[in-house]
Amino acid sequence: MTSNSKSAAYLLAISSALTAYPTIAADEKAAAGAMEEVVVQAKRTSQADLAIGEDQVSNTVGVTREELLSAPAGISGLKMLESLPGFNVQTDGALGLYEFGNSVQVRAFSLSQVGFVRDGVPMGRSDAFGGSPIFRYVDNENLASVLASPGAGDVSLPSYASLGPIVSYNTMMPADDAGGVVSVTSGDDNLLRTFVRLETGNIGGFGAYISRSKTDSDLWRGPGTIDREHLEGKAKYDFDEDSYITASFISNDFYDYDSPSGLESTFEADYYYAYLDAIPEGCSNPMPGVYDFNGDGTIDDQDFTPVFTSGSCTSYYEDRVNIRDDKLYSVSLATDLAEDIYLNSTWYYEDKAGYGVSPDSYPNSLSIYTRQAALGLDVTHPRGVQYGYSGVGGERQGFTAGIEWVLGQHKIEFGGWLEDETYNRSQLRYNKTGGSADGDVIKDEVAYYRREYTSTRDTVQLYVKDTIALMDDRLNVELGAKALSIDYALDGYRDYADYENYGPQSVDAKYSDNFLPMLGAVYNLNDTDQVFASWSESFALPKGADDIFSVATSFDAPAPKGETAENIEFGFRTSRSQYNGALAMYYTSFDNRLVAGNVLNPATNEPEAFYTNAGETTAWGIELSGVYMPAIFNNELYFNANVSYNKAELSDGFGGNPAGSQLADSPEWLVTGGVTWEPSDWVVANLSFKHTGKRYADYAEMFEMDDYTVAAAYVDISGESIGLSNANLRLNLDNVFNTEALSFVYAGSPYFRPLSPRTFQGTVTYSF
């Protein structure tokens, strides 16, 4: 196999996760002028082809299965990225499962501008409301690898959100042997998690597994719980060595309670600031009198006395919950159509449902009710604390197909992606019995209406790419381009004003760019070192499209422009007997950047996003990553580190935010590292750290966030030493030194979430 075909197989693995990564003998690779296989060997190191992106034209970094299984059981799919260079990942809690406490910044981009792919299925947008965030669709025990390109992702990867960065989550194939694995985890905050996977083994070319995890925990601050039940199934049938079909199913049932954000002064006064576990005295303050309930100017009979509520009366935790029930089905086919011509295709269907609840105070509800009652809407006078319902749901279905044709020194790839997505959103306020936050919901008493709309996205992406092997396979050049088109439409009641003034509306917009080029090259200097370079242009649907188009106005507001970016990077990577590493330098120009500002919603007392076109943003920097195993320690001790410097600034000023300001939530320095000790075959110990440099909460550099460093540790003990070779015990400690910091911020506002304290968990695993 030539280095050209090896690179082809690697790219195919990233885009579809349908094939295992091929290996090549060192003598074959040397003869082909390629890099040798990794020789830094240890239980917790990634093989160099994944860790440093061997043979890739852009900086591509990865986390392998061994590393994933060292992490705390049940961690979020986003938290898996925090050890990668360039990724500023902030999550809430040791497991990072709180959906409204997640943020990612990489180079010039935020979470919603990063593309995510799971086994070839594009994950759509990452919004907690109505999106398909990756953390709902993975358990780390089932992952084979996580591969990330922080700059220019491959043109064949499907995404209407990515402006460069792409992250692929690749799950395991069914095992050849029948068996399974059982693990039980217990820890702080009353954590109890169980995981079971059962394997059929290979039965005449057919193999399958099914897994279930159940996670129950208290919130780390304040009352409330997390309840997650996650099912995954995967089946594969081999027709022959070149053709197979896979089918998979994921179900994620999630229920958790909210926790509040706050100003810096709030957490300085009480680091564990939380919602209340009981309704304060004085919240039931009857207001006897007579009322014009239907707004027609006459006094009506009433069967209740309204209860005035304000302040802490809406801080009862039972009235703040999130419920999600998501399912994803997919079928993939890989086959050879002819000699050196291969097809990969994937069909998928996703069904999403759920809702969130937050309370509304009597004064706020009354003001909106009064307007809507005066217009004759079917609303009922508020009783006190109202039940704030926000429903989300919808479905996505799509198809991807790609053909690869190896023709001499050329590997030609072309294909496309089609997707239809429907999203439903509703918001209204119901009364509760007694006007109390712990009362029953009265579904036939709507205090006011806010939203009831359906939005659709119809997406088409086409691509073509040629990888050319030159100079006896020492030089591989990639030339590619893609075309992306998204038809967007929204129909229904967008916000209060449509109910009160305009009636249901229909808005639509088309976003397209028919030529998004990409050029890259990788050159083997020798059998240990490579240099690489790439340039690309990218285009994406505007960030927060639903929030933007659901603003109700009296005129046809112009649709926001599609976001665009230009990504340039070049670098060097090496793989040697005692170390491997990669150095990348990049420049990104990002135009029509939509940034989220945040205002305090009086109903929920939480930040609510609005979007502003910030013009152009530029980012440049350096990313360095590597592993070092000094020979002096007899291969028992090794070190890993990632260092990133990122200078991301506003090129254009907007709304009082001057040009030259640092992007919100974008630290210049990010450093992660660790030391791992393997004194024997049955024990591994690790101490790691993450340093997040100084950053700002806003785009005018008014609210500075201090830098902080947090450490984590684990010990993994195999039962081999006591005759239980199929069992192991892993102990994980998060935030070893109990660091306190404001780690998460709603970018564009001074509302923060604190870093969770020292947290311990222990996991016992048995394989059979």
Number of C-alpha atoms within 10 A of each C-alpha: 12 18 24 26 18 18 19 19 16 22 18 21 20 28 27 26 25 25 16 15 16 12 11 14 10 15 12 14 19 17 14 17 22 29 25 23 22 22 14 20 16 18 13 21 20 22 21 27 22 22 24 26 22 30 29 28 27 28 31 27 25 26 24 19 21 17 17 21 17 21 22 24 25 22 19 25 20 20 21 19 21 16 23 27 28 29 21 27 23 22 25 23 22 23 20 22 24 20 19 17 23 21 22 22 22 22 28 28 26 23 23 22 26 26 27 28 24 21 20 29 28 25 23 23 25 20 15 17 22 23 18 22 20 22 19 23 22 23 22 24 23 21 20 21 23 24 24 27 22 25 31 28 26 25 26 27 28 31 28 25 26 30 29 29 25 26 25 27 27 27 21 17 20 24 17 15 13 16 14 18 17 18 20 18 21 20 17 15 16 14 18 18 21 20 21 19 20 20 22 18 18 17 12 9 14 18 22 23 23 20 21 19 21 17 19 19 19 18 21 20 18 18 18 21 18 19 17 20 17 21 21 21 20 22 19 23 19 17 14 9 9 12 16 20 19 21 18 19 19 21 21 22 18 19 20 23 23 26 22 19 23 18 14 17 9 14 18 12 9 9 18 15 18 22 22 17 13 14 18 13 9 9 20 19 14 16 13 10 8 12 16 16 20 21 21 12 10 11 12 13 10 13 6 14 18 22 19 21 25 15 9 14 24 28 24 20 24 20 23 22 18 21 18 22 17 21 20 22 18 21 19 24 18 23 19 17 14 9 9 12 16 18 18 23 21 23 20 21 19 20 17 21 19 19 20 21 21 24 24 30 26 24 17 16 23 19 12 17 26 20 15 24 21 16 15 12 17 15 22 21 24 32 27 32 34 33 29 23 17 20 21 22 21 20 20 21 17 20 21 25 21 22 19 22 19 18 12 9 17 19 21 20 21 19 19 21 23 17 21 17 18 19 21 22 21 20 21 17 27 26 29 23 16 18 28 23 29 17 15 14 17 13 11 11 17 21 27 30 23 18 23 21 20 21 22 21 22 17 21 21 24 22 24 20 23 20 23 19 22 14 10 15 19 20 22 25 20 21 17 22 22 24 19 24 21 21 16 20 18 23 18 21 27 30 21 19 18 22 21 19 13 14 14 17 14 14 16 14 15 15 19 17 16 14 16 18 19 23 19 22 22 24 23 21 16 14 20 19 20 24 23 25 22 24 21 24 23 27 27 23 27 24 23 18 17 20 12 16 23 21 15 21 14 9 6 8 11 8 15 19 17 19 24 22 24 22 23 21 23 21 21 20 24 24 26 18 15 16 20 25 22 26 21 23 19 22 22 25 18 25 21 18 23 21 21 21 17 19 16 13 11 14 17 18 18 16 18 15 19 16 18 15 18 22 18 20 25 22 22 19 19 21 22 22 24 22 25 19 22 15 12 8 11 10 16 16 20 25 19 20 21 22 19 25 20 22 19 26 21 25 20 17 17 15 10 8 17 16 18 17 20 26 28 27 26 28 25 19 20 25 24 23 20 19 18 23 20 18 14 10 11 15 19 22 19 20 17 21 19 21 17 22 18 16 20 24 24 26 28 22 18 13 17 15 24 14 16 16 17 20 20 21 22 22 19 21 19 21 17 14 12 9 9 11 13 13 19 19 18 23 21 21 21 24 22 18 13 14 14 16 21 20 22 23 25 24 23 23 23 21 24 23 25 23 22 24 19 18 19 21 21 21 20 18 19 17 15 12
